[in-house]
Amino acid sequence: MTQFWFAASTEEFPPSQMLEQARAADAAGFDGIAASDHFAPWFPEGQGSQAWVVLAAAGRDTSGRLGTSVTPIVHHYHPGVVAQAFMSLEELYPGRVFLGAGSGESLNEVPLGLDWPSPAGKIERLDQGLEAITRLWAGETVTMDAGWFRLKEAKLYTRARNRPRLYVSAFGPKAAEVAAKHGDGLWTLGDPEQAPPVIEAYREACGRLGRDPGEIILQSGFHLGEDEEGTIGAARKWKPTQLPEVYSEDIHEPSQMVEMAEERMSDEEFAKEGFIVGADAGEHVSRLREMLEIGPTVVCLQLIGDADPLGSIRRYGEEVLPALRRARV
């Protein structure tokens, strides 16, 4: 049966509120807790919480799966440190931890004084970084020089009994091939039109590599409020996340991204075609049922918008998740 994970937003909430939301989501019946992993927000008035800190705390107060959605493997996190951090989380919370990994955005690299690679360069770095992480998790002593990072006889001195799970984010066939090569599953957007070809590319790549396809994780933003207009108004600042170029081009100034999004996207397009935002629980159920028809093993729902976030989580536990689970029995 498909699991439903809750993702807290580092871009919108401080760690204390993210932890409170994680507790509420666990109580509401979500099967796992994730956290977005961003250095900077998509909008000027946002936050910039550190995801790994929140997850370490959330693991004590929740019972399900635990990980990031997703961690950039491009530059500002050295792959050796990523490997160390998530192996340590796995030692704390055995059998629960996953690393969601992706090729990142300029938003999270350029503010730290780092270069922004070409799309092909991003995929190459993702591939190299994941090779280092999985080899370290396997107990190897690793020496490698990828140009943008180096390891010299590096190994993890603290290792859990088992390695964390690794889910690789992909929006296109090249990244899907990296997911097939290194991952235990594919992480992609829960768009009924965009997701199927990415999933197919992933499965074809698994076949070429002689690997069995892993889990399929679909992600969407959500907010279920009491008032339609107020709910959309509180979440509309997330419009930049639906612009494809912010994931590929060197666009890292939040105010610029907001301006671009406002020029190109209506509130209706944002709330009804992109994310799942509104006051009607039935509409949320209907949209998510469309997503379930794709056949994911997991649907990860990231809370967006600050209009009563705990109320949104509570309503999902009372009105949305039970309806979806009844439909899948």
N, C-alpha and C positions, 0 to 999 in steps of 0.2 A: 504494500500500500504506500502511496506517495506520502512523504513526510513534508511538513510545513515548518520552515525555520523563520525566526524573526531576526532582522538585522537592525542594529542601532546605528545612527548616523553620526560619525565623528565630525562631519561638516556642519552640523546644526546644534548639537547638544554637548555640554561639558560632561566630563566623566561621571560625576555624581548622578546626573540625570540619565545617562546611558545605563548605568548600573541599576537604577530604579526601574527603568523600562525593561531591562533584561529579567529582573525578578517578576515583574508583572506579566511578561510574555510567557515565562515558565509556568506561572500560576494559571494563565489563560489556556494552556494546552499546546503551545508551540513545542515542536520536537527538538529544536536546537536553537542556539543563540549565535549570531554572527555580529561582526562589527565592520563597517566600511573602514578602509585604511588610507587616509588622506592626510597630507601635511597641511594643505590649505583648503578653504571652502570654495564652493562654486559661486558664491555671492558675497558681497563685501561685508554684510552684517553677520556672517556665519561664525563657526567655531573651527578649531583645529586640534581636536583631542587625539591622544595617542592610543591606537586600538589595542595594542598588546597589553598595555597597563589595565585597560578596562576588562579584557578577557580573563586576565589572571584573577581579578577580583570576582568577576561574574561566575566563574567556574565553581566557586564555593557556595553560591546561592542558587544555582540551577542544577538540573540533572541531565540535560540532553547533550547533543553535539555542540561543539564549541570551536569557532575559528573566524577567519577574516573573509570579507567579501568586497574586494579582494586586495591582497598585498602586491604593490608594484615591484616587479623584478626588473628594474631598468638601470638604476644607478644609486639612488640615495640610500638604499638599504644594501649593504654588502651581503651577498648570498651566504657567506659563512655565518654572519650574525643572524640572518633569517633562519638558517638551519638550526642554530643553537637555541634560539628563542622558542621555536615551535617544538623542538625535542624536549625542552624544559617544561613547556606547557603539558605535553603528553605525559611526562613523568608525574606531574601534579595531578592530572586528570586522565588516568589510563583509559584508552579505548574511545575517548570522546573527541579528540582534537583533530582538526583539519586545517590545512593551509590552502586558502583560496589564493591563487597567484595569477597575475596578469602583467601586461606590458606597460601599464601605467598611463599617465597623462602629463603633459607639460606643466600643468597646474601644480604637480607635486615634485617636480624635478628642478625646474628653472629657478624658483624662489630660493633654492639651496645653493645657487651658484653653479649648477651643473648644466651640461649640454643637453640639447634635445635631439635625439637621433632621427633619421629618416624612418618611415614605416618598416622598410626592410631591416634597418639597423635595430629597431625595437624588437622584432621577432628574433633576430639573431641573439640579442642580449638575453631575451627571455629563455631561449633554448640553452644558452651557456650557463645562465644562472641556475636553472632548474637541474642541469647536469651536476653542478657543484653541490646543490642541496641534496639531491637524491643519493649521490655518492657518499656524502658525509653521513647522512642518515643510515646508510648501509654499513657504516663502521670503517670505511676506507680512510687511509691517510692520503690526502689529496694535494697534489701540486699541479697547478694549471695557471696559465696566463691568457686571459681573454681580452687583454688590452684595457678594458674599462674596470676590471678587478683582477686580483691575483690571489692565489693561495700557495703557500709554501709549507709543505709537510704539515698541513692542517688536519686535525681530527677533532671529533667531539668527545671530550673526556667524560661528560655526563650524558648517558643515553638511557632512554626508557626501554622497557622490555620490548615494545613494538614501536615502529615508526608512526608518525602521524599520517593521515590520509592527505593526498595532494589532488586538488581540483584546479584545472587550468582554464582560465577565461579565454574565450575566443569569440570574435565577431565575424571571422572570415576563414577561408580554407587554410591559409598558411599557419595561423595560430592554432587552428583545429588539429593540424598535423603535429605541432609541438605538444598539444594536449594528449594526443594518441601516443606519442613517444615517451612522455615522462609521467603522465597523470594517472590517477585512479578514477578520473571522470572528467567530464566537460562542464564548464560553467558558462552560460550564455544568457542573453536577454530573453525574457518570456514573451516575445512577440510572435504571435501565431504565423505571421508571414516570414519573418526573418530567421526564426530559430530552426525550422526544419532543414534548410540547406546547410546550415552550419553543422547540425547534428549528423546529417548524411556524410558531409566531408570528414567529420571525426570518425565515424564508423568505417568509412572506406580506408582511411589512413590506418586505423587499427588493423584492418584486414591485411593491408600491405606489410605491416610490421609484425604480423603473426601474433597480435595481442587481442584479447577479448575486450570489447568495449566496456567501459566502466559506467559509473553513475552519470546521470544527466541532471544537472541543476539549472533550473530556470529562475531568473530573478526579475522582480518588478518592485517599483516604489508603490506605497499605498498610504492612504489616510482615510479613515471612516469617521466622519464628524457628525454632529447633530444638525448643522445648518449647511446647506449646499454651498451657498455663496461664500460664507465665512471659511469653510473647509478648503475650498479651492483657492481663496485669497491667501490663506496661511501657507499653502504649499507651492504657489506659483513661482516663487523664487528659485525652485528647482528646475525651471525650464532649460537652463543651459545644458543639463545632463542629457537632453534629447537631441542635441546638435552633434552630428557625427564627427565634425572637424575638430571638436575639442579633445577627441581621443587620438587624433593623428597629427594635427598641426601644432605649431608652437604658439599656442594661445594660453596664457597663464594669468592674465589680469582679470579678477572676478567681475569688476564693473564692466569690462569690455564684453565678457561672456553674457552678462545679463542684458546688455544693450542689444547684442546680436539676437538673443532669444526673443526679446520683446518685439523686435522688428519682424521676425519670421514666424512666430507661433502664437496662435490665439489661446486663451484659457481653455476653451472647449477642446482644442486639439491636444493640449497638454494633459488634461484630466481624463478625457474619454478615449483617446487613441494611444496615448503613451502610457502613463502610469494609471493607477486605479485610485482615483480621488473623488470623493463625494459623500453624500449623506445617506444614500440608499444602500442598505446592506445587501438587498437582492441583486443590485447591479454588480457589487463586488463578487458575489457568488457566481453570477453569470459569466463575468470576465475571467474568473479563475477556472471555471469549468472549461472554457475554451482553451486555456493554457494546459489543463490536464489532458486534453485530447491529444496533445503532442506526445504524451507518454513519459513525463519526467519521473525520476525517482525522488526528487526534492523540488519544492517551490520555496524559494527564499524571498521573503517580503520585507523590504526595507522601509521603515517608518520615515515619512517625510512630512514636514509641516508641524508647527508648534502650537496648533489650536487643540488643546487638551489631548496630548499624545497618550496619556494613560487611559483616557476614555476610549480612544481608538483601539488600543490593545484589548481593553475589556470587551468592547463590542465584537471584536473578532473572535474572542473566546466564547462569547455567548451566542452570536448570530451567524458567523461566517464559517469557522472551522467545523462546527458540528454538521452543518448542511453539506459541506464538501465531503466530509468523511462518510456520511450516510450514503451519498451518491456513489462512493467507491467501494462500498461493501459488496 
